[in-house]
Amino acid sequence: MPAGALEYHERTKHSPRSVREGSTGLNFDNKPRPYKAYVDLPSIPLVERIRPPQQPALSAIAEPTPDGDSRRGRDPDRETVTTLCYYAAGITKAIDLRNRTKLFRAAATTGALYHVDLYVVCGDLEGPGNDSNADLDLEAGVYHFDPRTCSLDVLREGDHRGVLAAASEYDPVADAPLSVVATSTWWRNAWKYEARTFRHAFWDSGTTLANLLAVAHALDYRAEVVTGFADRPVADLLGVDPEREAPLEIVPIGADAPVPSPASADIDPIDPATEPLSSNEREFPLIHEAWQAGTLEDGGATESWRARGPTENRTIGTRDPGNGERVSLEPVDPETASSRPLHRTIRRRGSCREYEREPISFRQLSTMLDRAVRGVPMDVRGRDDRSETGVDPPLSFVDPYLIVNGVDGLESGSYHYHPDAGELERLQSGEFRREASHLALDQRLGGDAAVCIYFLTDLEALVEEFGDRGYRAAQLEAALTAGRLYLGTYAHRTLGGTGLTFYDDIVTDFFAPRAAGQTPLFLYTVGRPA
């Protein structure tokens, strides 16, 4: 039997002892390349077709759900695909470090190892549909986005959207003119992080897809993240071997372009040659076991699994509020919020490596939290739960807890955030810089940050009700929300942020008794960059 979610999570927990005994030197001569390079595949250049999304970042990340008017903008075309892929996974900056140039991508990923790839599956994309814009057309096919050259590698010709529709049994996928599939190539991250890479697959695809959703919404396209699909057919469509690279999520973009009927889910196998990632590619069986434990066999199984999700605003894995003092958030309204455009925010985004111990304002913290936790648009959260306004309920699987050490207008201490009420509940008072540093794997950044935001869930309750695949959904919800926090942070000129890893059980103990039985999934920190 493969290791299930609970066993995998337990075996990959960090503790002071595990970190001390497990630390080994990295073999930089064997470091994998941070991109996938095909051998002799035709490609389509995109670089001249980047259309910067002008909507303010704080507005784009707070776009409610995909249920609004899905055709406010023009029909998608090659320029749309370019903008989506570039601002989600493209190379947005180059920095000279120690006599070499380091290339950074649009979204934060663990260790800057960039193991997440994007694939585009589309019908014919013709934009406005007139001859003068024929150079914006993109023929139906299956493509891989190459961030090195900002181009599309052609994997298959023809309309294969029916494979995704059959695998997901989800109407928005069958109705979308294009879908983006995110994958993880395990070794590209496991070179440094070994078996924890399965966690990082959802951390890093989550921050990437947070960008993708924001860009899609800024361009007025409907978009959401689909976590329920039959894994093998999607892997076969992309020509990937799940023991090395596996599909993680599908993001349908746009609407009103149904898959041709009858849609065929039959495909011929492909196995395109790729350049080696490194001289000696190692395998970590626990990663594939955890992936295998959560797979779904076919569209019928997918539909049944999705139906097990939370309904009527019910959450799984979270904790009820207590009797602590409540502090209402004070977010700025859209008219007075930062107007920094989304494209500039993404280009500015970094991962802060040093904080000044200077406070941020309560309004800044309030605004970031308010915009980030508006209900992540995910299929598994239940489409029938949305209110008449079309807004998703707040988080379904994870609880945000905060350590506040430097916020003007907010007493230092630990808090439980209740996004449905827009309130922080104080758990403990006092400055906890030493504790925040210790929880973050004894990294100084945790203690210097103005705020540390942890996302926790009750994994036993989640897996009992939702199976091993529920682990993916919870990790992803936390990471998508953290990805929105990244964007909300860098929309403010004076703020910086970064994700950090942590000592799992010690985090739980710190927030006990409220967090008893819960485990941390993601840690995001924010403050004033040095």
Buried (B, 14 or more C-beta within 10 A) or exposed (E): EBBBBBBBBEBBBBEEEBEEEEEEEEEEEBBBBBBBBBEEBEBBEBEEBBBBBEBBBBBBBBBBBBBBEBEEBBBBBBBBBBBBBBBBBBBBBEEEEEEEEEBBBBBBBBBEBBBBBBBBBBBBBBBEEEEEBEEBEBBBBBBBBBBEBBBBBBBBEEBBBBBBBBBBBBBBBBBBBBBBBBBBBBBBBBBBBBBBBBBBBBBBBBBBBBBBBBBBBBBBBBBBBBBBBBBBBBBBBBBBEBBBBBBBBBBBBBBEBBBEEEBEBEBEEEEBEBEEBBEEBEEBEBBBBBBBBBBBEBBEBBBEBBEBBBEEBEBBBBBEEEEBEBBEBBBBEEEEBBBBBBBBBBBBBBBBEEBEBBBBBBBBBBBBBBBBBBBBBBBBBBBEBBEEEEBBBBBBBBBBBBBBBBBEEBEBBBBBBBBEEBBBBBBBEEBBBEBBBBBBBEBEBBBBBBBBBBBBBBBBBBBEEBBBBBBBBBBBBBBBBBBBBBBBBBBBEEBBBBBBBBBBBBBBEBBEEBBEBBBBBBBBBBBBBE
